């Protein structure tokens, strides 16, 4: 998390947190990401990645908007 005067500005989600939000396997998420259909991961260290929470939530909101259009 990044803080600016006590307010959360950005939150980084772990692989587990992304899986809980989008309900896809890590392998499927990686395929979507590679195809440009899911937000890009952030390399945090040699063995650690994360995703910007606001980007993942925006991706989910787009899916909800598509659902509304289809119905």
C-alpha positions as a Markdown table, in Angstrom:
| # | Residue | x | y | z |
|---|---|---|---|---|
| 1 | Unk | 0.0 | 0.0 | 0.0 |
| 2 | Unk | 1.1 | 3.5 | -0.6 |
| 3 | Unk | 0.0 | 6.3 | 1.7 |
| 4 | Unk | -0.4 | 10.0 | 1.1 |
| 5 | Unk | -1.1 | 12.0 | 4.2 |
| 6 | Unk | -2.8 | 9.1 | 5.9 |
| 7 | Unk | -5.0 | 8.1 | 2.9 |
| 8 | Unk | -4.5 | 5.0 | 0.8 |
| 9 | Unk | -3.5 | 6.0 | -2.7 |
| 10 | Unk | -2.7 | 2.7 | -4.2 |
| 11 | Unk | -3.0 | -0.9 | -3.1 |
| 12 | Unk | -1.2 | -3.9 | -4.6 |
| 13 | Unk | -3.0 | -7.2 | -4.7 |
| 14 | Unk | -1.3 | -10.6 | -4.3 |
| 15 | Unk | -1.9 | -13.5 | -6.7 |
| 16 | Unk | -4.2 | -15.0 | -4.0 |
| 17 | Unk | -6.2 | -11.8 | -3.7 |
| 18 | Unk | -6.7 | -11.5 | -7.4 |
| 19 | Unk | -7.8 | -15.1 | -7.6 |
| 20 | Unk | -10.4 | -14.4 | -4.9 |
| 21 | Unk | -11.7 | -11.3 | -6.7 |
| 22 | Unk | -11.9 | -12.6 | -10.3 |
| 23 | Unk | -12.5 | -16.3 | -9.5 |
| 24 | Unk | -10.1 | -17.4 | -12.2 |
| 25 | Unk | -7.1 | -19.8 | -11.8 |
| 26 | Unk | -3.7 | -18.1 | -11.8 |
| 27 | Unk | -3.0 | -19.9 | -15.1 |
| 28 | Unk | -6.1 | -18.4 | -16.8 |
| 29 | Unk | -5.3 | -15.0 | -15.4 |
| 30 | Unk | -1.8 | -15.3 | -16.9 |
| 31 | Unk | -3.3 | -16.2 | -20.3 |
| 32 | Unk | -5.7 | -13.3 | -20.2 |
| 33 | Unk | -2.8 | -11.0 | -19.2 |
| 34 | Unk | -0.6 | -12.2 | -22.0 |
| 35 | Unk | -3.4 | -11.6 | -24.5 |
| 36 | Unk | -3.8 | -8.1 | -23.2 |
| 37 | Unk | -7.3 | -8.9 | -21.7 |
| 38 | Unk | -6.3 | -8.5 | -18.0 |
| 39 | Unk | -4.3 | -5.8 | -16.2 |
| 40 | Unk | -0.5 | -6.3 | -16.3 |
| 41 | Unk | 1.3 | -7.5 | -13.2 |
| 42 | Unk | 3.8 | -5.4 | -11.3 |
| 43 | Unk | 7.2 | -7.0 | -10.6 |
| 44 | Unk | 7.8 | -6.3 | -6.9 |
| 45 | Unk | 10.9 | -8.4 | -6.5 |
| 46 | Unk | 12.7 | -11.3 | -8.0 |
| 47 | Unk | 9.9 | -13.8 | -6.9 |
| 48 | Unk | 7.0 | -11.5 | -6.1 |
| 49 | Unk | 4.4 | -9.9 | -8.3 |
| 50 | Unk | 1.2 | -8.0 | -7.7 |
| 51 | Unk | -1.6 | -6.2 | -9.5 |
| 52 | Unk | -2.8 | -2.6 | -8.9 |
| 53 | Unk | -6.2 | -3.0 | -7.2 |
| 54 | Unk | -7.8 | -0.1 | -9.0 |
| 55 | Unk | -6.9 | -1.7 | -12.4 |
| 56 | Unk | -8.4 | -5.0 | -11.4 |
| 57 | Unk | -11.5 | -3.4 | -10.0 |
| 58 | Unk | -11.9 | -1.4 | -13.2 |
| 59 | Unk | -11.6 | -4.6 | -15.3 |
| 60 | Unk | -14.4 | -6.2 | -13.2 |
| 61 | Unk | -16.5 | -3.1 | -13.6 |
| 62 | Unk | -16.1 | -3.4 | -17.4 |
| 63 | Unk | -17.3 | -7.0 | -17.2 |
| 64 | Unk | -20.4 | -5.8 | -15.2 |
| 65 | Unk | -21.1 | -3.1 | -17.8 |
| 66 | Unk | -20.9 | -5.7 | -20.6 |
| 67 | Unk | -23.4 | -7.8 | -18.7 |
| 68 | Unk | -25.8 | -4.9 | -18.5 |
| 69 | Unk | -25.5 | -4.3 | -22.3 |
| 70 | Unk | -26.1 | -8.0 | -23.1 |
| 71 | Unk | -29.3 | -8.2 | -20.9 |
